[in-house]
Amino acid sequence: MWATAPRAAPPAPATPQRIVSINLCADQLILALADRNQIAGLSRNAQDPEMSGEAAAARGLPLLSQSAEQILAIEPDLVAGMPASRSAALAALPHKNYPLLDLETADRPDQIYASIRQTAAAIGHPARGEALVARMERELAGLPKPGRGRVAAYYQRRGYMTGTGTLIDEMMGRLGLVNLAGRLGKPPLSQLSLEEMVAARPDFLIVESATDIVTDQGSEMLHHPALAGIPRISVPQAWTVCGSPAYTRAVRSIADQIARHDARDARNAKVTS
């Protein structure tokens, strides 16, 4: 199976002209760094604003259905993925050997920066990678820690909670928040019942903005009256589903929402004193 050994693939040209991305997280890096006319295909979720932080930039570009035939028709000179070498679509093409960009999952800013630099070099725009990293570093410089040791839970549809060793957990720690999942000894992804969450009583619930409105039973539980007294921070899933340039938007949004909550509390305390 040719795709299991990336080093056997031919090297990508200095500036590839037919880049295919077969993974949502790779999409976002390619969109942020490549020329539009270099992009020959993106994953099927690339234009979904609830999934991709670069959805607007993806509009009008070809989307792939993970079929081997589509990739064969494009004849890409670079295939990007996380990792590309494990793609089932590529494995279905035993007689083809495309240059691969194998990216690792990023759960910390330094890993995101490494992926940005790796992608920028592979597509022929290393200076853009350095500029993007520098911009992100500026956006994070001097970021306050408004959490002040308070406890937060990243609570999702159907009661799923994000634990330690994840991008969300790193964001919480950066802002001075304590992850409830870590305090309870939960794995990176676990389920916590409504009753357990009420008993734990975190200082904040961080939720995906798509669940701000009840659309089904999965999101309905997040609007249960028992949770009404817990301050809520809402962040688009598209900013957190991947370790991508959207990381800075997510972390700054959480910081701003905590600051606004604290300012409201201070005003209310003045009024009632």
VMD Tcl script that draws the C-alpha trace (Angstrom):
set ca {
  {0.00 0.00 0.00}
  {1.93 2.98 -1.32}
  {0.48 5.69 0.93}
  {1.80 4.28 4.20}
  {5.33 5.52 3.58}
  {5.41 9.28 2.86}
  {9.18 9.26 2.32}
  {8.68 7.05 -0.76}
  {6.60 9.73 -2.47}
  {8.30 12.07 -4.93}
  {9.16 15.52 -3.59}
  {6.61 18.26 -4.12}
  {7.63 21.02 -6.54}
  {8.94 24.21 -4.92}
  {5.57 25.86 -5.58}
  {2.85 23.23 -6.10}
  {0.07 24.26 -8.46}
  {-2.53 21.53 -7.81}
  {-2.84 21.21 -4.03}
  {-5.47 18.87 -2.63}
  {-6.44 18.89 1.06}
  {-8.24 15.82 2.35}
  {-8.74 16.93 5.95}
  {-10.68 19.80 7.58}
  {-7.70 20.94 9.67}
  {-5.35 20.83 6.69}
  {-7.92 22.83 4.70}
  {-7.61 25.76 7.07}
  {-3.84 25.93 6.83}
  {-3.89 25.65 3.04}
  {-6.54 28.38 2.77}
  {-4.60 30.68 5.09}
  {-1.30 30.29 3.26}
  {-1.72 29.25 -0.38}
  {-2.59 31.30 -3.43}
  {-6.17 30.63 -4.43}
  {-5.13 29.33 -7.86}
  {-2.90 26.73 -6.19}
  {-5.85 25.00 -4.50}
  {-7.37 22.20 -6.60}
  {-9.58 20.60 -3.97}
  {-10.61 20.76 -0.31}
  {-12.42 18.44 2.07}
  {-16.22 18.38 1.96}
  {-16.59 20.47 5.16}
  {-14.26 23.26 4.09}
  {-17.11 25.68 3.31}
  {-19.15 24.92 6.44}
  {-18.95 27.98 8.74}
  {-19.79 25.83 11.77}
  {-16.81 23.56 11.09}
  {-14.10 25.66 9.47}
  {-12.56 28.93 10.60}
  {-11.65 29.60 6.94}
  {-15.07 28.76 5.45}
  {-15.46 32.17 3.77}
  {-12.13 31.79 1.98}
  {-13.17 28.33 0.74}
  {-16.26 29.54 -1.12}
  {-16.10 28.77 -4.81}
  {-13.27 26.26 -4.53}
  {-13.77 22.59 -5.47}
  {-14.82 20.23 -2.69}
  {-13.90 16.55 -2.59}
  {-16.09 13.67 -1.47}
  {-13.09 11.56 -0.39}
  {-13.32 9.57 -3.60}
  {-10.17 8.17 -5.16}
  {-11.51 9.00 -8.61}
  {-11.65 12.73 -7.87}
  {-8.06 12.78 -6.70}
  {-7.00 10.74 -9.73}
  {-8.71 13.23 -12.05}
  {-6.96 16.21 -10.44}
  {-3.48 14.62 -10.56}
  {-2.36 16.75 -7.56}
  {1.24 17.78 -7.07}
  {0.69 17.93 -3.28}
  {-1.82 16.15 -1.03}
  {-2.22 17.61 2.48}
  {-3.82 15.89 5.45}
  {-3.56 15.06 9.16}
  {-1.90 12.84 8.14}
  {-2.27 12.47 4.39}
  {-0.54 9.11 4.36}
  {-3.43 7.39 6.16}
  {-6.11 8.49 3.68}
  {-8.43 5.70 2.57}
  {-8.95 7.49 -0.75}
  {-5.21 7.49 -1.46}
  {-4.91 3.87 -0.40}
  {-7.42 3.01 -3.11}
  {-4.93 4.24 -5.72}
  {-2.12 1.67 -5.40}
  {-0.43 2.68 -8.63}
  {-0.28 6.40 -7.88}
  {2.30 8.07 -5.70}
  {1.67 11.73 -4.91}
  {3.83 14.11 -2.86}
  {2.33 14.23 0.64}
  {2.16 16.87 3.34}
  {1.68 14.93 6.57}
  {0.58 17.25 9.38}
  {0.32 16.37 13.05}
  {-2.64 17.22 15.28}
  {-1.90 20.46 17.15}
  {-3.08 20.94 20.75}
  {-0.76 23.82 21.74}
  {0.32 27.07 20.07}
  {3.87 25.82 19.46}
  {2.43 22.83 17.59}
  {0.14 25.13 15.59}
  {3.15 27.29 14.67}
  {5.06 24.17 13.58}
  {2.17 23.10 11.32}
  {1.94 26.59 9.83}
  {5.66 26.65 9.04}
  {5.58 23.11 7.64}
  {2.62 23.94 5.40}
  {4.05 27.26 4.23}
  {7.34 25.62 3.26}
  {5.60 22.77 1.43}
  {3.46 25.09 -0.70}
  {6.29 27.47 -1.56}
  {5.43 30.42 0.73}
  {7.65 30.15 3.82}
  {7.58 33.92 4.42}
  {3.79 33.81 4.74}
  {4.13 31.17 7.41}
  {6.53 33.30 9.41}
  {4.24 36.32 9.04}
  {1.22 34.35 10.23}
  {3.10 32.97 13.24}
  {4.32 36.48 14.11}
  {0.77 37.82 13.90}
  {-0.57 35.12 16.20}
  {2.23 35.74 18.68}
  {1.34 39.45 18.72}
  {-2.33 38.64 19.29}
  {-1.43 36.47 22.28}
  {1.17 38.82 23.74}
  {0.09 40.28 27.05}
  {-3.17 38.35 27.06}
  {-4.62 38.62 30.58}
  {-5.60 35.68 32.81}
  {-9.13 36.70 33.75}
  {-10.00 33.19 34.95}
  {-8.22 33.78 38.27}
  {-8.39 30.08 39.16}
  {-12.12 29.76 38.57}
  {-13.48 26.46 37.22}
  {-14.88 26.08 33.70}
  {-16.40 23.17 31.82}
  {-16.43 22.85 28.05}
  {-19.88 21.27 27.77}
  {-21.19 19.99 24.47}
  {-24.30 18.45 23.00}
  {-25.53 15.30 24.78}
  {-23.43 16.09 27.83}
  {-19.96 15.56 26.36}
  {-17.17 17.37 28.18}
  {-13.65 18.10 26.92}
  {-10.81 17.10 29.23}
  {-7.10 17.64 29.69}
  {-4.43 17.31 27.00}
  {-6.67 19.06 24.46}
  {-6.65 22.41 22.69}
  {-9.60 23.57 24.81}
  {-7.77 22.61 27.99}
  {-4.71 24.58 26.86}
  {-6.89 27.65 26.22}
  {-8.40 27.38 29.69}
  {-5.00 27.17 31.33}
  {-3.69 30.11 29.32}
  {-6.55 32.23 30.62}
  {-6.21 31.14 34.24}
  {-9.20 28.81 34.23}
  {-9.28 25.35 35.82}
  {-10.79 22.64 33.63}
  {-13.58 20.85 35.51}
  {-12.82 17.66 33.61}
  {-9.29 17.65 34.98}
  {-10.51 18.34 38.50}
  {-12.86 15.36 38.23}
  {-10.17 13.11 36.73}
  {-12.05 12.64 33.45}
  {-10.40 11.52 30.17}
  {-9.98 13.88 27.17}
  {-13.61 13.21 26.16}
  {-16.25 12.08 28.63}
  {-19.95 12.43 29.33}
  {-21.22 14.25 32.39}
  {-24.91 14.07 33.20}
  {-26.95 17.18 33.87}
  {-27.21 16.18 37.52}
  {-23.43 15.74 37.80}
  {-22.81 19.13 36.21}
  {-25.25 20.85 38.56}
  {-23.55 19.17 41.53}
  {-20.09 20.22 40.28}
  {-21.29 23.81 39.85}
  {-18.47 25.27 37.71}
  {-18.01 29.04 37.56}
  {-18.42 29.02 33.77}
  {-19.85 26.81 31.05}
  {-18.05 27.13 27.71}
  {-20.35 26.01 24.90}
  {-20.33 25.90 21.11}
  {-22.19 28.91 19.72}
  {-24.27 26.61 17.49}
  {-25.98 25.38 20.67}
  {-27.05 28.89 21.72}
  {-30.40 28.00 20.13}
  {-32.21 24.71 20.82}
  {-32.28 22.68 17.62}
  {-32.61 19.10 18.91}
  {-32.50 16.98 22.06}
  {-28.72 17.15 22.13}
  {-28.67 20.93 22.42}
  {-31.84 21.09 24.52}
  {-30.10 19.72 27.61}
  {-27.68 22.67 27.56}
  {-30.68 24.96 28.11}
  {-32.10 23.10 31.09}
  {-33.25 25.50 33.84}
  {-30.88 23.79 36.30}
  {-27.95 25.26 34.34}
  {-29.43 28.74 34.01}
  {-27.45 30.18 36.92}
  {-24.04 29.21 35.53}
  {-22.46 32.00 33.42}
  {-22.05 30.91 29.82}
  {-19.25 31.58 27.34}
  {-20.09 30.89 23.71}
  {-17.41 30.15 21.10}
  {-17.81 28.92 17.50}
  {-16.83 25.28 17.12}
  {-15.04 26.29 13.92}
  {-12.44 28.11 16.05}
  {-11.65 25.14 18.28}
  {-12.17 21.97 16.25}
  {-8.63 22.24 14.84}
  {-5.31 23.66 15.95}
  {-5.38 26.46 13.38}
  {-4.90 30.23 13.01}
  {-8.39 30.58 14.55}
  {-6.84 29.65 17.92}
  {-6.16 33.30 18.73}
  {-9.73 34.32 17.91}
  {-11.07 31.67 20.27}
  {-8.80 32.44 23.21}
  {-9.31 36.21 22.91}
  {-13.09 35.75 22.66}
  {-13.14 33.68 25.85}
  {-11.02 36.28 27.65}
  {-13.30 39.11 26.48}
  {-16.46 37.29 27.56}
  {-15.06 36.61 31.04}
  {-14.09 40.29 31.34}
  {-17.60 41.40 30.31}
  {-19.15 39.00 32.83}
  {-16.96 40.33 35.62}
  {-17.74 43.93 34.66}
  {-21.48 43.20 34.82}
  {-21.06 41.58 38.23}
  {-19.14 44.62 39.48}
  {-21.86 47.00 38.23}
  {-24.60 44.91 39.81}
  {-22.72 44.81 43.11}
  {-22.51 48.61 43.09}
  {-26.23 48.95 42.44}
  {-27.20 46.64 45.28}
  {-24.67 47.99 47.80}
}
mol new
graphics top color blue
foreach p $ca { graphics top sphere $p radius 0.5 }
foreach p [lrange $ca 0 end-1] q [lrange $ca 1 end] { graphics top cylinder $p $q radius 0.2 }
display resetview
